């Protein structure tokens, strides 16, 4: 593990090298994993997808978003474009010039889509797990959700309820999320950030979108399929928002197949 300057902050990053090189002797493809907001960190990938992708022959990059895990937590500066700039800065600091496959969970998928829209030369594919692209409607969802979380997670009775229903570990994560919301401008900054057009024309790379059918986000499927030139959508039945944790094996297999197809396509060009 390492902490690397990525511009205005220092970012905590974990790299897992490919267990083997491609059969043609070239460089392995790179997969970058981006986690979600508030209760998440790179650990969610370290204990799920990251090692399996390295074992499958991919160079893996996992990192903590600003304000999360062991990365710096500035009091301000949490617009979407700052998260994207951090990722660009991280790739630059790592001297990574290969086009990367970006996998994002929840808010991480929004960061991945924004990177692909604003820096298309850096991205091979995007995978969004229970995510939304950064369009105007997304900002409204985030404004409402973050304002509600900021209010509720400041109440000790709410933390006690979470502990009783979901256990002490979840309660600790929720308490930490409340601390982020109280000590930074994240709740106000994220919804005020830069967006892309509702037509999604800026997303030119192939996109895989994975949803749980019970979360509500799967309602995007018809729109994504209609607006994106290269898109595959998968809806997992009897599944809510916690796709990565609760359906890890299915998620891993879907993304490994997706990245493998496009890595092979790039190799034969």
Secondary structure as GFF3:
##gff-version 3
##sequence-region A 1 269
A	DSSP	beta_strand	2	5	.	.	.	ID=ss1
A	DSSP	beta_strand	10	16	.	.	.	ID=ss2
A	DSSP	beta_strand	30	34	.	.	.	ID=ss3
A	DSSP	alpha_helix	43	46	.	.	.	ID=ss4
A	DSSP	alpha_helix	50	55	.	.	.	ID=ss5
A	DSSP	beta_strand	59	63	.	.	.	ID=ss6
A	DSSP	alpha_helix	80	93	.	.	.	ID=ss7
A	DSSP	beta_strand	100	105	.	.	.	ID=ss8
A	DSSP	alpha_helix	107	118	.	.	.	ID=ss9
A	DSSP	three_ten_helix	120	122	.	.	.	ID=ss10
A	DSSP	beta_strand	123	129	.	.	.	ID=ss11
A	DSSP	alpha_helix	136	152	.	.	.	ID=ss12
A	DSSP	alpha_helix	156	166	.	.	.	ID=ss13
A	DSSP	alpha_helix	168	183	.	.	.	ID=ss14
A	DSSP	alpha_helix	186	189	.	.	.	ID=ss15
A	DSSP	three_ten_helix	190	192	.	.	.	ID=ss16
A	DSSP	beta_strand	206	212	.	.	.	ID=ss17
A	DSSP	three_ten_helix	217	220	.	.	.	ID=ss18
A	DSSP	alpha_helix	221	227	.	.	.	ID=ss19
A	DSSP	beta_strand	231	236	.	.	.	ID=ss20
A	DSSP	alpha_helix	243	246	.	.	.	ID=ss21
A	DSSP	alpha_helix	248	267	.	.	.	ID=ss22
###
